[in-house]
């Protein structure tokens, strides 16, 4: 069977495409062929920018209620084929040294690919180029949480839950949220000790991570949340720049 190929390359996670024509004739019916999607690309180590050509990476996805699996090949290349129209979450499983990565892609419907196509039984090949970085789990961050007392002095805040969150990033005003990193799990949790100290290790080495405290009660006083967004460095545990000081709500 003859296939008509349409190829789209984009770095975004939600991938849509449409075909344009200078002369469109409205048919009596839309094409009744089907879209056959392929997602392919290169897998790399984010920290070193080296292609993962010697490490097998497993790629999994759900399709019509069934879990499917593919493996990376030589030179870090992977290809997921035979995808019908719909949204898919591709999960990339490297060695234990790497965090799991998840990417969402969309294979469009036929009438979104071919505008006003005449009726046909032909399949339409739709290709998405998606290169993926994997992050080593070798970064860390530490810091201290203090609480403000009634006399405005600060003391150690023991037993505070601290979250390292990859699901979003903070804008410069430290309030507005933007997209996060595609690592799984997306959140890590620890608790401050009696001196208010906390530490995370074996974190995915993304460019940054959002650190925040959960609501906290001590001595009958309720304290609000505090946020920080430190940079991370692969292979290093860094100390947070400044204490996280909790104030009364």
Secondary structure, 3 states (H helix, E strand, C coil): CCCEEEEEECCCCCCCCCCCCCCCCCCCCCCCCCEEEEEEEEEEECCCCCECCCCCCEEEEEECCEEEEEECCHHHEEEEEEECCEEEEEEEECCCCECEEEEEEEECCHHHHCCCCCCCCCCEEEEEECCEEECECCEEEEEEEEEECCCCCEEECCCCEEEEECCEEECCCCCCEEECCCEECCEEEEECCCCCEEEEEEECCCCECEEEECCEEECCEEECCCEECCECCCCCEEECCCCEEECEC
